[in-house]
């Protein structure tokens, strides 16, 4: 078994920052990431709200974070964490399909997965016009100069919808309520973009198509009317579900009703030695800046926990 002081599960901005700080503290640390370091930000185009960079390509920011963490010696492995469990007093096992790792402290940074609409045609037409990632799929030739629909009214829907206007003939934003949830600056851009049309109080009831998506069934919730809207791309951004299932149920870790992990100000979960950071933890907003701050705190807290000087909180009993 590979023995480490800290295992970091997840390599988004939070995990990479925790890796940087743990390594600087000379803790033997491994970061396990199922895909490429960078996490969710690799699914976006440009970042314009990370201090110090008024505009930066998301991939460049991710690469810089990875390089910075590696510079201080963090080991990064491309492995998917499938289970985190207790392995005795102040010891944890972090499992992947290939290998298991022993850790004195675990920093959980596994983020979340995109929510599904759950309507007919969504599953059948996934990757055939139905997508959860504009940056990955928007530039594909099949969408060029065609109408697309984006479902959702949050930051992701508007940001990704604005990105899609580069390729689409038209982008419809379909939102279930009478007002958008997204930041005002994104709303202004969306309302001012001639290629965008915002359809409020409406829901997608089904997605039709043979080989590829061809139209959606749209219901106006105020009028009760239903119509077919021809579209080639259906991009769904209706929030996400935290990947907290990797924590073994026997840990009894505290979560909120949606599955986000509860932490205190030290990023400690209810299980001493397990810390949670970034999108997986219950907090007001999910920004890169939040994840980076969480990663810093968790690394310092993990160091103190390992040396036995961290005051335990959240009702912990050991
Ligand atoms: P979100 O803020 O949770 O928004 C999800 C949207 O989907 C909401 O408008 C919600 O409607 C709608 N929705 C949820 N379930 C639905 C369903 N079953 N059918 C139809 N619509 C549904 O998620 P997000 O936009 O992915 O953002 C997640 C977090 O990342 C947020 O904290 C956000 O601020 C952050 N983020 C930030 C940026 C940035 O530029 N800084 C970019 C992307 C994301 P209701 O409004 O009615 O609930």
py3Dmol code that shows the C-alpha trace and the ligand (Angstrom):
import py3Dmol

protein = """\
ATOM      1  CA  UNK A   1       0.000   0.000   0.000  1.00  0.00           C
ATOM      2  CA  UNK A   2       1.210   3.524  -0.857  1.00  0.00           C
ATOM      3  CA  UNK A   3       1.542   5.482   2.391  1.00  0.00           C
ATOM      4  CA  UNK A   4       1.219   9.260   2.394  1.00  0.00           C
ATOM      5  CA  UNK A   5       0.645  11.966   4.935  1.00  0.00           C
ATOM      6  CA  UNK A   6      -1.985  13.635   2.750  1.00  0.00           C
ATOM      7  CA  UNK A   7      -4.045  12.300  -0.126  1.00  0.00           C
ATOM      8  CA  UNK A   8      -5.925  14.921  -2.143  1.00  0.00           C
ATOM      9  CA  UNK A   9      -8.916  13.543  -4.040  1.00  0.00           C
ATOM     10  CA  UNK A  10      -9.545  15.766  -7.069  1.00  0.00           C
ATOM     11  CA  UNK A  11      -7.327  18.072  -9.091  1.00  0.00           C
ATOM     12  CA  UNK A  12      -9.368  21.226  -9.734  1.00  0.00           C
ATOM     13  CA  UNK A  13      -8.134  24.635  -8.572  1.00  0.00           C
ATOM     14  CA  UNK A  14      -8.847  23.732  -4.924  1.00  0.00           C
ATOM     15  CA  UNK A  15      -7.016  20.402  -5.053  1.00  0.00           C
ATOM     16  CA  UNK A  16      -4.040  21.896  -6.894  1.00  0.00           C
ATOM     17  CA  UNK A  17      -3.782  24.723  -4.371  1.00  0.00           C
ATOM     18  CA  UNK A  18      -3.966  22.256  -1.483  1.00  0.00           C
ATOM     19  CA  UNK A  19      -1.226  20.249  -3.234  1.00  0.00           C
ATOM     20  CA  UNK A  20       0.953  23.321  -3.526  1.00  0.00           C
ATOM     21  CA  UNK A  21       0.580  24.231   0.153  1.00  0.00           C
ATOM     22  CA  UNK A  22       0.959  20.665   1.434  1.00  0.00           C
ATOM     23  CA  UNK A  23       4.130  20.211  -0.581  1.00  0.00           C
ATOM     24  CA  UNK A  24       5.562  23.515   0.580  1.00  0.00           C
ATOM     25  CA  UNK A  25       4.937  22.253   4.115  1.00  0.00           C
ATOM     26  CA  UNK A  26       6.998  19.123   3.246  1.00  0.00           C
ATOM     27  CA  UNK A  27       4.049  16.796   3.751  1.00  0.00           C
ATOM     28  CA  UNK A  28       4.283  13.653   1.665  1.00  0.00           C
ATOM     29  CA  UNK A  29       1.317  14.315  -0.608  1.00  0.00           C
ATOM     30  CA  UNK A  30      -0.309  12.683  -3.599  1.00  0.00           C
ATOM     31  CA  UNK A  31      -3.109  14.245  -5.647  1.00  0.00           C
ATOM     32  CA  UNK A  32      -5.431  11.850  -7.479  1.00  0.00           C
ATOM     33  CA  UNK A  33      -7.357  13.225 -10.473  1.00  0.00           C
ATOM     34  CA  UNK A  34      -9.468  11.100 -12.809  1.00  0.00           C
ATOM     35  CA  UNK A  35      -8.929  13.351 -15.843  1.00  0.00           C
ATOM     36  CA  UNK A  36      -6.586  16.261 -16.426  1.00  0.00           C
ATOM     37  CA  UNK A  37      -5.513  18.630 -13.644  1.00  0.00           C
ATOM     38  CA  UNK A  38      -7.806  21.680 -13.749  1.00  0.00           C
ATOM     39  CA  UNK A  39     -11.139  19.938 -13.184  1.00  0.00           C
ATOM     40  CA  UNK A  40     -14.339  21.772 -14.100  1.00  0.00           C
ATOM     41  CA  UNK A  41     -12.550  24.880 -15.345  1.00  0.00           C
ATOM     42  CA  UNK A  42     -11.322  22.866 -18.321  1.00  0.00           C
ATOM     43  CA  UNK A  43     -14.956  22.864 -19.451  1.00  0.00           C
ATOM     44  CA  UNK A  44     -15.022  26.614 -19.752  1.00  0.00           C
ATOM     45  CA  UNK A  45     -13.362  29.055 -22.149  1.00  0.00           C
ATOM     46  CA  UNK A  46     -11.936  32.153 -20.623  1.00  0.00           C
ATOM     47  CA  UNK A  47     -11.823  33.168 -16.986  1.00  0.00           C
ATOM     48  CA  UNK A  48     -12.307  36.829 -16.256  1.00  0.00           C
ATOM     49  CA  UNK A  49     -12.893  36.919 -12.528  1.00  0.00           C
ATOM     50  CA  UNK A  50      -9.645  35.480 -11.183  1.00  0.00           C
ATOM     51  CA  UNK A  51      -7.764  38.350  -9.513  1.00  0.00           C
ATOM     52  CA  UNK A  52      -4.621  39.437 -11.292  1.00  0.00           C
ATOM     53  CA  UNK A  53      -5.746  38.091 -14.660  1.00  0.00           C
ATOM     54  CA  UNK A  54      -8.422  40.277 -16.235  1.00  0.00           C
ATOM     55  CA  UNK A  55      -8.801  37.626 -18.936  1.00  0.00           C
ATOM     56  CA  UNK A  56      -7.054  34.264 -18.992  1.00  0.00           C
ATOM     57  CA  UNK A  57      -7.697  31.109 -20.973  1.00  0.00           C
ATOM     58  CA  UNK A  58      -9.048  28.462 -18.569  1.00  0.00           C
ATOM     59  CA  UNK A  59      -6.615  25.816 -19.814  1.00  0.00           C
ATOM     60  CA  UNK A  60      -3.683  28.148 -19.332  1.00  0.00           C
ATOM     61  CA  UNK A  61      -4.757  28.938 -15.773  1.00  0.00           C
ATOM     62  CA  UNK A  62      -5.157  25.221 -15.031  1.00  0.00           C
ATOM     63  CA  UNK A  63      -1.735  24.437 -16.496  1.00  0.00           C
ATOM     64  CA  UNK A  64      -0.117  27.236 -14.501  1.00  0.00           C
ATOM     65  CA  UNK A  65      -1.719  25.916 -11.301  1.00  0.00           C
ATOM     66  CA  UNK A  66      -0.574  22.384 -12.068  1.00  0.00           C
ATOM     67  CA  UNK A  67       2.996  23.480 -12.845  1.00  0.00           C
ATOM     68  CA  UNK A  68       3.091  25.611  -9.724  1.00  0.00           C
ATOM     69  CA  UNK A  69       1.984  22.701  -7.515  1.00  0.00           C
ATOM     70  CA  UNK A  70       4.448  20.314  -9.197  1.00  0.00           C
ATOM     71  CA  UNK A  71       7.266  22.827  -8.650  1.00  0.00           C
ATOM     72  CA  UNK A  72       6.929  22.265  -4.905  1.00  0.00           C
ATOM     73  CA  UNK A  73       6.929  18.505  -5.330  1.00  0.00           C
ATOM     74  CA  UNK A  74       3.339  17.301  -5.194  1.00  0.00           C
ATOM     75  CA  UNK A  75       2.879  13.930  -6.856  1.00  0.00           C
ATOM     76  CA  UNK A  76      -0.042  13.965  -9.315  1.00  0.00           C
ATOM     77  CA  UNK A  77      -1.528  10.663 -10.482  1.00  0.00           C
ATOM     78  CA  UNK A  78      -4.279  10.156 -13.075  1.00  0.00           C
ATOM     79  CA  UNK A  79      -6.568   7.913 -11.051  1.00  0.00           C
ATOM     80  CA  UNK A  80     -10.252   8.112 -10.160  1.00  0.00           C
ATOM     81  CA  UNK A  81     -11.029   8.003  -6.457  1.00  0.00           C
ATOM     82  CA  UNK A  82     -13.879   5.559  -5.921  1.00  0.00           C
ATOM     83  CA  UNK A  83     -13.957   5.227  -2.138  1.00  0.00           C
ATOM     84  CA  UNK A  84     -12.574   6.924   0.967  1.00  0.00           C
ATOM     85  CA  UNK A  85     -12.816   4.915   4.172  1.00  0.00           C
ATOM     86  CA  UNK A  86     -11.393   4.768   7.663  1.00  0.00           C
ATOM     87  CA  UNK A  87      -8.511   2.349   8.200  1.00  0.00           C
ATOM     88  CA  UNK A  88      -7.944   2.575  11.930  1.00  0.00           C
ATOM     89  CA  UNK A  89      -6.983   5.334  14.310  1.00  0.00           C
ATOM     90  CA  UNK A  90      -6.014   8.496  12.342  1.00  0.00           C
ATOM     91  CA  UNK A  91      -5.609   6.479   9.141  1.00  0.00           C
ATOM     92  CA  UNK A  92      -7.657   6.459   5.947  1.00  0.00           C
ATOM     93  CA  UNK A  93      -7.670   4.376   2.800  1.00  0.00           C
ATOM     94  CA  UNK A  94      -8.315   6.083  -0.516  1.00  0.00           C
ATOM     95  CA  UNK A  95      -9.260   3.584  -3.199  1.00  0.00           C
ATOM     96  CA  UNK A  96      -9.046   3.786  -6.969  1.00  0.00           C
ATOM     97  CA  UNK A  97      -9.772   0.925  -9.382  1.00  0.00           C
ATOM     98  CA  UNK A  98      -6.013   0.426  -9.874  1.00  0.00           C
ATOM     99  CA  UNK A  99      -4.384   1.146  -6.488  1.00  0.00           C
ATOM    100  CA  UNK A 100      -5.136   2.085  -2.912  1.00  0.00           C
ATOM    101  CA  UNK A 101      -3.447   4.782  -0.875  1.00  0.00           C
ATOM    102  CA  UNK A 102      -2.986   5.129   2.878  1.00  0.00           C
ATOM    103  CA  UNK A 103      -3.300   8.637   4.338  1.00  0.00           C
ATOM    104  CA  UNK A 104      -3.140  10.365   7.697  1.00  0.00           C
ATOM    105  CA  UNK A 105      -5.376  13.118   6.302  1.00  0.00           C
ATOM    106  CA  UNK A 106      -7.571  13.328   3.215  1.00  0.00           C
ATOM    107  CA  UNK A 107      -8.581  16.504   1.396  1.00  0.00           C
ATOM    108  CA  UNK A 108     -11.727  15.874  -0.632  1.00  0.00           C
ATOM    109  CA  UNK A 109     -11.903  18.101  -3.715  1.00  0.00           C
ATOM    110  CA  UNK A 110     -14.000  15.938  -6.012  1.00  0.00           C
ATOM    111  CA  UNK A 111     -16.424  18.700  -7.079  1.00  0.00           C
ATOM    112  CA  UNK A 112     -19.651  17.697  -8.754  1.00  0.00           C
ATOM    113  CA  UNK A 113     -21.229  16.273 -11.908  1.00  0.00           C
ATOM    114  CA  UNK A 114     -23.708  18.061 -14.202  1.00  0.00           C
ATOM    115  CA  UNK A 115     -27.377  17.496 -13.443  1.00  0.00           C
ATOM    116  CA  UNK A 116     -29.599  15.888 -16.039  1.00  0.00           C
ATOM    117  CA  UNK A 117     -32.994  17.191 -17.103  1.00  0.00           C
ATOM    118  CA  UNK A 118     -34.495  13.725 -17.079  1.00  0.00           C
ATOM    119  CA  UNK A 119     -36.704  14.287 -20.145  1.00  0.00           C
ATOM    120  CA  UNK A 120     -37.371  11.855 -23.007  1.00  0.00           C
ATOM    121  CA  UNK A 121     -34.636  11.965 -25.640  1.00  0.00           C
ATOM    122  CA  UNK A 122     -31.944  13.385 -23.331  1.00  0.00           C
ATOM    123  CA  UNK A 123     -30.165  10.113 -22.711  1.00  0.00           C
ATOM    124  CA  UNK A 124     -30.711   8.748 -26.218  1.00  0.00           C
ATOM    125  CA  UNK A 125     -29.291  11.891 -27.869  1.00  0.00           C
ATOM    126  CA  UNK A 126     -26.399  12.453 -25.432  1.00  0.00           C
ATOM    127  CA  UNK A 127     -23.293  13.314 -27.474  1.00  0.00           C
ATOM    128  CA  UNK A 128     -25.612  13.481 -30.513  1.00  0.00           C
ATOM    129  CA  UNK A 129     -26.592  17.085 -30.009  1.00  0.00           C
ATOM    130  CA  UNK A 130     -27.253  16.932 -26.265  1.00  0.00           C
ATOM    131  CA  UNK A 131     -24.284  18.225 -24.296  1.00  0.00           C
ATOM    132  CA  UNK A 132     -23.231  19.385 -20.840  1.00  0.00           C
ATOM    133  CA  UNK A 133     -20.079  21.158 -22.025  1.00  0.00           C
ATOM    134  CA  UNK A 134     -20.158  24.088 -24.454  1.00  0.00           C
ATOM    135  CA  UNK A 135     -16.401  24.427 -24.755  1.00  0.00           C
ATOM    136  CA  UNK A 136     -16.013  20.732 -25.594  1.00  0.00           C
ATOM    137  CA  UNK A 137     -18.849  20.450 -28.104  1.00  0.00           C
ATOM    138  CA  UNK A 138     -19.863  23.964 -29.221  1.00  0.00           C
ATOM    139  CA  UNK A 139     -17.129  24.286 -31.883  1.00  0.00           C
ATOM    140  CA  UNK A 140     -18.090  20.955 -33.550  1.00  0.00           C
ATOM    141  CA  UNK A 141     -18.968  21.355 -37.276  1.00  0.00           C
ATOM    142  CA  UNK A 142     -22.469  19.882 -36.710  1.00  0.00           C
ATOM    143  CA  UNK A 143     -23.440  22.985 -34.712  1.00  0.00           C
ATOM    144  CA  UNK A 144     -21.952  25.588 -37.063  1.00  0.00           C
ATOM    145  CA  UNK A 145     -24.489  28.311 -37.949  1.00  0.00           C
ATOM    146  CA  UNK A 146     -27.356  26.275 -36.508  1.00  0.00           C
ATOM    147  CA  UNK A 147     -29.805  27.211 -33.744  1.00  0.00           C
ATOM    148  CA  UNK A 148     -28.952  25.955 -30.272  1.00  0.00           C
ATOM    149  CA  UNK A 149     -30.794  25.918 -26.995  1.00  0.00           C
ATOM    150  CA  UNK A 150     -29.292  26.339 -23.538  1.00  0.00           C
ATOM    151  CA  UNK A 151     -31.342  25.189 -20.559  1.00  0.00           C
ATOM    152  CA  UNK A 152     -30.835  26.964 -17.218  1.00  0.00           C
ATOM    153  CA  UNK A 153     -30.769  30.464 -15.796  1.00  0.00           C
ATOM    154  CA  UNK A 154     -27.555  30.458 -13.755  1.00  0.00           C
ATOM    155  CA  UNK A 155     -24.019  31.693 -14.434  1.00  0.00           C
ATOM    156  CA  UNK A 156     -23.087  28.552 -16.345  1.00  0.00           C
ATOM    157  CA  UNK A 157     -26.081  28.775 -18.687  1.00  0.00           C
ATOM    158  CA  UNK A 158     -25.368  32.379 -19.586  1.00  0.00           C
ATOM    159  CA  UNK A 159     -21.609  32.103 -19.745  1.00  0.00           C
ATOM    160  CA  UNK A 160     -21.716  28.978 -21.881  1.00  0.00           C
ATOM    161  CA  UNK A 161     -24.596  30.381 -23.968  1.00  0.00           C
ATOM    162  CA  UNK A 162     -22.574  33.511 -24.719  1.00  0.00           C
ATOM    163  CA  UNK A 163     -19.672  31.308 -25.758  1.00  0.00           C
ATOM    164  CA  UNK A 164     -21.971  29.359 -28.104  1.00  0.00           C
ATOM    165  CA  UNK A 165     -23.004  32.542 -29.954  1.00  0.00           C
ATOM    166  CA  UNK A 166     -19.576  32.368 -31.623  1.00  0.00           C
ATOM    167  CA  UNK A 167     -20.722  29.289 -33.519  1.00  0.00           C
ATOM    168  CA  UNK A 168     -24.519  29.208 -33.539  1.00  0.00           C
ATOM    169  CA  UNK A 169     -26.926  31.073 -35.800  1.00  0.00           C
ATOM    170  CA  UNK A 170     -29.019  31.673 -32.669  1.00  0.00           C
ATOM    171  CA  UNK A 171     -28.876  30.701 -29.002  1.00  0.00           C
ATOM    172  CA  UNK A 172     -32.098  30.362 -27.037  1.00  0.00           C
ATOM    173  CA  UNK A 173     -31.759  30.463 -23.259  1.00  0.00           C
ATOM    174  CA  UNK A 174     -34.688  28.616 -21.723  1.00  0.00           C
ATOM    175  CA  UNK A 175     -35.319  29.222 -18.045  1.00  0.00           C
ATOM    176  CA  UNK A 176     -38.113  27.872 -15.880  1.00  0.00           C
ATOM    177  CA  UNK A 177     -38.735  31.059 -13.872  1.00  0.00           C
ATOM    178  CA  UNK A 178     -39.520  34.697 -14.684  1.00  0.00           C
ATOM    179  CA  UNK A 179     -36.045  35.955 -13.780  1.00  0.00           C
ATOM    180  CA  UNK A 180     -32.524  34.690 -14.310  1.00  0.00           C
ATOM    181  CA  UNK A 181     -30.309  33.637 -11.433  1.00  0.00           C
ATOM    182  CA  UNK A 182     -27.034  34.589 -13.186  1.00  0.00           C
ATOM    183  CA  UNK A 183     -24.817  37.541 -12.267  1.00  0.00           C
ATOM    184  CA  UNK A 184     -26.112  40.870 -13.581  1.00  0.00           C
ATOM    185  CA  UNK A 185     -23.055  41.419 -15.809  1.00  0.00           C
ATOM    186  CA  UNK A 186     -23.751  38.145 -17.639  1.00  0.00           C
ATOM    187  CA  UNK A 187     -27.453  39.007 -17.909  1.00  0.00           C
ATOM    188  CA  UNK A 188     -26.605  42.367 -19.490  1.00  0.00           C
ATOM    189  CA  UNK A 189     -24.365  40.686 -22.043  1.00  0.00           C
ATOM    190  CA  UNK A 190     -26.994  38.074 -22.826  1.00  0.00           C
ATOM    191  CA  UNK A 191     -29.799  40.601 -23.278  1.00  0.00           C
ATOM    192  CA  UNK A 192     -27.546  42.770 -25.467  1.00  0.00           C
ATOM    193  CA  UNK A 193     -26.330  39.931 -27.680  1.00  0.00           C
ATOM    194  CA  UNK A 194     -28.269  40.009 -30.970  1.00  0.00           C
ATOM    195  CA  UNK A 195     -27.850  36.241 -31.397  1.00  0.00           C
ATOM    196  CA  UNK A 196     -29.482  35.478 -28.044  1.00  0.00           C
ATOM    197  CA  UNK A 197     -33.119  35.093 -27.190  1.00  0.00           C
ATOM    198  CA  UNK A 198     -34.151  34.560 -23.579  1.00  0.00           C
ATOM    199  CA  UNK A 199     -37.284  32.462 -23.139  1.00  0.00           C
ATOM    200  CA  UNK A 200     -38.531  32.708 -19.552  1.00  0.00           C
ATOM    201  CA  UNK A 201     -41.184  30.707 -17.683  1.00  0.00           C
ATOM    202  CA  UNK A 202     -40.576  27.757 -19.963  1.00  0.00           C
ATOM    203  CA  UNK A 203     -39.361  24.200 -19.711  1.00  0.00           C
ATOM    204  CA  UNK A 204     -38.067  21.599 -22.138  1.00  0.00           C
ATOM    205  CA  UNK A 205     -40.345  18.587 -21.968  1.00  0.00           C
ATOM    206  CA  UNK A 206     -38.661  16.367 -24.554  1.00  0.00           C
ATOM    207  CA  UNK A 207     -35.852  16.327 -27.078  1.00  0.00           C
ATOM    208  CA  UNK A 208     -36.495  14.875 -30.521  1.00  0.00           C
ATOM    209  CA  UNK A 209     -34.192  13.657 -33.243  1.00  0.00           C
ATOM    210  CA  UNK A 210     -33.190  10.589 -35.174  1.00  0.00           C
ATOM    211  CA  UNK A 211     -29.415  10.459 -35.446  1.00  0.00           C
ATOM    212  CA  UNK A 212     -28.976  13.908 -33.912  1.00  0.00           C
ATOM    213  CA  UNK A 213     -31.106  16.347 -31.936  1.00  0.00           C
ATOM    214  CA  UNK A 214     -33.494  18.193 -34.229  1.00  0.00           C
ATOM    215  CA  UNK A 215     -36.014  19.921 -31.973  1.00  0.00           C
ATOM    216  CA  UNK A 216     -37.279  20.309 -28.432  1.00  0.00           C
ATOM    217  CA  UNK A 217     -40.779  20.399 -27.021  1.00  0.00           C
ATOM    218  CA  UNK A 218     -41.130  23.630 -25.112  1.00  0.00           C
ATOM    219  CA  UNK A 219     -43.872  24.349 -22.616  1.00  0.00           C
ATOM    220  CA  UNK A 220     -44.757  27.898 -21.598  1.00  0.00           C
ATOM    221  CA  UNK A 221     -45.611  27.534 -17.921  1.00  0.00           C
ATOM    222  CA  UNK A 222     -47.669  30.754 -17.782  1.00  0.00           C
ATOM    223  CA  UNK A 223     -49.789  30.207 -20.879  1.00  0.00           C
ATOM    224  CA  UNK A 224     -49.781  26.441 -20.695  1.00  0.00           C
ATOM    225  CA  UNK A 225     -49.015  26.302 -24.418  1.00  0.00           C
ATOM    226  CA  UNK A 226     -46.652  23.759 -25.978  1.00  0.00           C
ATOM    227  CA  UNK A 227     -44.599  24.175 -29.164  1.00  0.00           C
ATOM    228  CA  UNK A 228     -41.770  22.534 -31.076  1.00  0.00           C
ATOM    229  CA  UNK A 229     -38.571  24.557 -31.380  1.00  0.00           C
ATOM    230  CA  UNK A 230     -36.120  23.382 -34.082  1.00  0.00           C
ATOM    231  CA  UNK A 231     -32.564  23.233 -32.661  1.00  0.00           C
ATOM    232  CA  UNK A 232     -29.410  21.275 -33.453  1.00  0.00           C
ATOM    233  CA  UNK A 233     -27.674  21.619 -30.104  1.00  0.00           C
ATOM    234  CA  UNK A 234     -29.208  21.196 -26.642  1.00  0.00           C
ATOM    235  CA  UNK A 235     -26.830  22.395 -23.934  1.00  0.00           C
ATOM    236  CA  UNK A 236     -27.943  21.697 -20.382  1.00  0.00           C
ATOM    237  CA  UNK A 237     -26.616  23.760 -17.446  1.00  0.00           C
ATOM    238  CA  UNK A 238     -28.984  23.189 -14.552  1.00  0.00           C
ATOM    239  CA  UNK A 239     -26.498  22.917 -11.726  1.00  0.00           C
ATOM    240  CA  UNK A 240     -24.683  19.899 -10.494  1.00  0.00           C
ATOM    241  CA  UNK A 241     -24.632  17.189  -7.862  1.00  0.00           C
ATOM    242  CA  UNK A 242     -21.665  16.993  -5.507  1.00  0.00           C
ATOM    243  CA  UNK A 243     -19.476  13.914  -5.891  1.00  0.00           C
ATOM    244  CA  UNK A 244     -19.729  13.041  -2.215  1.00  0.00           C
ATOM    245  CA  UNK A 245     -20.676   9.408  -2.911  1.00  0.00           C
ATOM    246  CA  UNK A 246     -16.960   8.525  -2.749  1.00  0.00           C
ATOM    247  CA  UNK A 247     -17.126   8.830   1.041  1.00  0.00           C
ATOM    248  CA  UNK A 248     -17.927   5.497   2.575  1.00  0.00           C
ATOM    249  CA  UNK A 249     -21.347   5.576   4.298  1.00  0.00           C
ATOM    250  CA  UNK A 250     -19.792   4.042   7.432  1.00  0.00           C
ATOM    251  CA  UNK A 251     -17.929   7.332   7.967  1.00  0.00           C
ATOM    252  CA  UNK A 252     -21.287   8.961   8.713  1.00  0.00           C
ATOM    253  CA  UNK A 253     -19.960  12.252   7.345  1.00  0.00           C
ATOM    254  CA  UNK A 254     -22.351  15.190   7.665  1.00  0.00           C
ATOM    255  CA  UNK A 255     -23.895  16.490   4.413  1.00  0.00           C
ATOM    256  CA  UNK A 256     -26.647  18.965   3.583  1.00  0.00           C
ATOM    257  CA  UNK A 257     -29.880  17.891   1.902  1.00  0.00           C
ATOM    258  CA  UNK A 258     -28.274  18.068  -1.569  1.00  0.00           C
ATOM    259  CA  UNK A 259     -25.218  16.024  -0.580  1.00  0.00           C
ATOM    260  CA  UNK A 260     -22.742  18.885  -0.151  1.00  0.00           C
ATOM    261  CA  UNK A 261     -20.268  18.250   2.670  1.00  0.00           C
ATOM    262  CA  UNK A 262     -20.570  20.412   5.768  1.00  0.00           C
ATOM    263  CA  UNK A 263     -17.348  21.949   7.009  1.00  0.00           C
ATOM    264  CA  UNK A 264     -16.200  24.415   9.604  1.00  0.00           C
ATOM    265  CA  UNK A 265     -13.923  27.387   8.930  1.00  0.00           C
ATOM    266  CA  UNK A 266     -10.881  25.075   8.886  1.00  0.00           C
ATOM    267  CA  UNK A 267     -12.472  23.005   6.070  1.00  0.00           C
ATOM    268  CA  UNK A 268     -12.820  20.111   8.532  1.00  0.00           C
ATOM    269  CA  UNK A 269     -15.732  17.814   7.882  1.00  0.00           C
ATOM    270  CA  UNK A 270     -17.492  16.043  10.728  1.00  0.00           C
ATOM    271  CA  UNK A 271     -14.878  13.276  10.437  1.00  0.00           C
ATOM    272  CA  UNK A 272     -11.544  14.386  11.928  1.00  0.00           C
ATOM    273  CA  UNK A 273      -8.790  14.053   9.353  1.00  0.00           C
ATOM    274  CA  UNK A 274     -11.120  14.486   6.364  1.00  0.00           C
ATOM    275  CA  UNK A 275     -11.242  17.988   4.901  1.00  0.00           C
ATOM    276  CA  UNK A 276     -13.500  19.202   2.084  1.00  0.00           C
ATOM    277  CA  UNK A 277     -12.856  22.065  -0.327  1.00  0.00           C
ATOM    278  CA  UNK A 278     -14.318  23.782  -3.378  1.00  0.00           C
ATOM    279  CA  UNK A 279     -17.522  22.784  -5.139  1.00  0.00           C
ATOM    280  CA  UNK A 280     -18.146  19.714  -3.008  1.00  0.00           C
ATOM    281  CA  UNK A 281     -18.638  21.649   0.178  1.00  0.00           C
ATOM    282  CA  UNK A 282     -21.699  23.559   1.292  1.00  0.00           C
ATOM    283  CA  UNK A 283     -20.977  27.258   0.772  1.00  0.00           C
ATOM    284  CA  UNK A 284     -22.489  30.425  -0.654  1.00  0.00           C
ATOM    285  CA  UNK A 285     -20.712  30.535  -4.006  1.00  0.00           C
ATOM    286  CA  UNK A 286     -18.637  28.250  -6.154  1.00  0.00           C
ATOM    287  CA  UNK A 287     -15.918  30.330  -7.669  1.00  0.00           C
ATOM    288  CA  UNK A 288     -12.326  29.446  -8.478  1.00  0.00           C
ATOM    289  CA  UNK A 289     -11.296  31.981  -5.877  1.00  0.00           C
ATOM    290  CA  UNK A 290     -13.328  30.139  -3.223  1.00  0.00           C
ATOM    291  CA  UNK A 291     -11.774  26.802  -4.125  1.00  0.00           C
ATOM    292  CA  UNK A 292      -8.274  28.236  -4.017  1.00  0.00           C
ATOM    293  CA  UNK A 293      -8.884  29.769  -0.590  1.00  0.00           C
ATOM    294  CA  UNK A 294     -10.416  26.527   0.664  1.00  0.00           C
ATOM    295  CA  UNK A 295      -7.399  24.584  -0.607  1.00  0.00           C
ATOM    296  CA  UNK A 296      -5.034  26.857   1.276  1.00  0.00           C
ATOM    297  CA  UNK A 297      -6.962  26.553   4.521  1.00  0.00           C
ATOM    298  CA  UNK A 298      -7.342  22.782   4.238  1.00  0.00           C
ATOM    299  CA  UNK A 299      -3.625  22.260   3.612  1.00  0.00           C
ATOM    300  CA  UNK A 300      -2.637  24.299   6.663  1.00  0.00           C
ATOM    301  CA  UNK A 301      -5.345  22.611   8.751  1.00  0.00           C
ATOM    302  CA  UNK A 302      -4.258  19.143   7.580  1.00  0.00           C
ATOM    303  CA  UNK A 303      -0.678  19.895   8.568  1.00  0.00           C
ATOM    304  CA  UNK A 304      -1.809  20.927  12.046  1.00  0.00           C
ATOM    305  CA  UNK A 305      -4.127  17.950  12.318  1.00  0.00           C
ATOM    306  CA  UNK A 306      -1.265  15.569  11.497  1.00  0.00           C
ATOM    307  CA  UNK A 307       1.000  17.181  14.086  1.00  0.00           C
ATOM    308  CA  UNK A 308      -1.885  17.066  16.584  1.00  0.00           C
ATOM    309  CA  UNK A 309      -2.370  20.795  17.066  1.00  0.00           C
ATOM    310  CA  UNK A 310      -5.650  21.383  15.251  1.00  0.00           C
ATOM    311  CA  UNK A 311      -8.600  22.154  17.447  1.00  0.00           C
ATOM    312  CA  UNK A 312     -11.349  19.803  16.339  1.00  0.00           C
ATOM    313  CA  UNK A 313     -14.784  21.165  15.630  1.00  0.00           C
ATOM    314  CA  UNK A 314     -18.205  20.275  14.123  1.00  0.00           C
ATOM    315  CA  UNK A 315     -19.047  18.145  17.101  1.00  0.00           C
ATOM    316  CA  UNK A 316     -16.212  15.688  16.534  1.00  0.00           C
ATOM    317  CA  UNK A 317     -15.654  13.299  19.381  1.00  0.00           C
ATOM    318  CA  UNK A 318     -12.081  12.071  18.778  1.00  0.00           C
TER     319      UNK A 318
END
"""
ligand_1 = """\
48
LIG
P -26.822 27.131 -10.553
O -26.348 28.477 -10.155
O -27.279 26.170 -9.515
O -27.991 27.364 -11.613
C -28.725 26.288 -12.118
C -29.858 26.841 -12.985
O -30.566 25.730 -13.527
C -30.857 27.682 -12.211
O -31.248 28.774 -12.982
C -32.011 26.706 -11.968
O -33.259 27.322 -11.945
C -31.943 25.848 -13.207
N -32.462 24.503 -12.968
C -32.132 23.639 -11.965
N -32.788 22.465 -12.108
C -33.544 22.597 -13.224
C -34.431 21.731 -13.891
N -34.667 20.480 -13.464
N -35.045 22.191 -14.992
C -34.799 23.432 -15.467
N -33.960 24.303 -14.876
C -33.348 23.883 -13.767
O -25.711 26.331 -11.404
P -24.553 26.862 -12.361
O -25.048 27.938 -13.250
O -23.948 25.651 -12.961
O -23.507 27.495 -11.364
C -22.959 26.694 -10.322
C -22.039 27.562 -9.484
O -20.883 27.921 -10.266
C -22.703 28.873 -9.058
O -22.303 29.171 -7.746
C -22.133 29.896 -10.024
O -22.071 31.205 -9.478
C -20.752 29.336 -10.325
N -20.294 29.755 -11.666
C -19.650 30.939 -11.779
C -19.248 31.392 -13.035
C -18.544 32.708 -13.199
O -18.520 33.284 -14.245
N -17.954 33.265 -12.186
C -19.516 30.622 -14.162
C -20.181 29.405 -14.008
C -20.595 28.994 -12.752
P -33.719 28.261 -10.706
O -32.994 29.565 -10.908
O -35.194 28.359 -10.899
O -33.332 27.530 -9.468
"""
view = py3Dmol.view(width=600, height=400)
view.addModel(protein, "pdb")
view.setStyle({"model": 0}, {"cartoon": {"style": "trace"}})
view.addModel(ligand_1, "xyz")
view.setStyle({"model": 1}, {"stick": {}})
view.zoomTo()
view.show()
